Amino acid sequence: MQDFDVVVAGGGVAGLCAASFASSAGARVALYEASPDLGGRARTRVKEEFCFNFGPHAFYRRGAFDTALRAQGVVARGKVPNLAIGYFVRDRTLHLAPFSASGLAETTLYPSALKAAVGAALARFGKSAPEVGHGLNARQAVEEFSPSPHVRELISAMLRLTSLIHDPDAADGATLFAQLHRALSNNAVYIDDGWNQLVSALAARANAGGCLLGVGERVTAIRPGQTWRVETGSGNSVSAPAVVIALPPRDAVELLPHAEALRVAADRSVAVYAACLDLGLSRLPEPRHNFALGLDEPLYLSVHSSAARLAPEGGALVHIMRYLQPDQQLDKASLIAELEGFADLVQPGWRSHVRARQFFWKMPVMHSEPLARFGGLAGRPAVAVPEFPGLYIAGDWVGSHSLLSDAAAASGRLAGELAAAFVQKNRSSPA
């Protein structure tokens, strides 16, 4: 007799979505997560009353993650940040960002003759994603979009901001253009109390549906057969007609090395990383400097507590990040100095107000960026693995839907729904 209907390997956003949707459909589900906590990169640590996410996290309204949560009865709590008083940085000088009519009129970043073109470029992305020729990388797409070096510089920085990808010569232009459009048209939300509230809500929905949450249990083997056999590091062995692998591509291949779709995806994968310095300050030295984006340097600063409940009364939670190119090797001391120097520029005097901090030298942002040479999102593997009936995969590297947590949620939801439907179909089929 089988132990479960569906077994999910991995307890990040993708795995939790798979488990909660499969459970909601009536399947008996077990989820195993190697870490002592659920959530993966969506976890939150509380230090000195500051809610530290793993670097800066933006939640896109009406995105796939938002839609999946609402389908489970969860509404994310938070607010849209006010970027109208943000800044762009060029040559280590702050310039008012042109995100509003007044900002565009007052910014010192562009000469008067160029401001109309800048405003038109942003407005165009707000209405729809400009068409991009098949196979064009981000740099080529930006060059095709505008002949102006200033507009190209602006759009390139905005593509980094919204996708977290700093690889213009390889990343798919159409995918990054679509991501920028989603960001400008729907806006992002900073989440109260950190992303752990979303993780806890999904885990609660899965648990309410009877899902076994095996936290601290690493899946060590997945063996195909008439029913799947899943083994964990603690010696547990369970069976199920359907399995969802919600792990990074190379981890998935290790568990099932003969799955061609997984091997191809792992071979093609180019992981995205960032260096992050997160600061919990007793107060913000420059209250109006809530956002700054580097144009000539791949740097970013944002005060997420300006829109979300993340800091104690009077305090501020500040994220400073450097977007990293693939395989870029920078030493920790240089990265810390660079990030602290950017904070000095935007929030001078911050050092005397530090109550808590965390630093990530090379934080994983995305397990595999969409590459132009493989057709962007179309080059990702599908959720259902055709060569293995009952096997499904999920993560930010799976499926043809968007990027980041939205991709993880979309593929996780679909994997859970397909796995539950597969189980139901097998039950209904005559022996």
Order of alpha helices (4+ residues) and beta strands (2+ residues): beta-alpha-beta-beta-beta-beta-alpha-beta-beta-beta-alpha-alpha-alpha-alpha-alpha-beta-alpha-beta-beta-beta-beta-beta-alpha-alpha-beta-beta-beta-beta-alpha-beta-beta-alpha
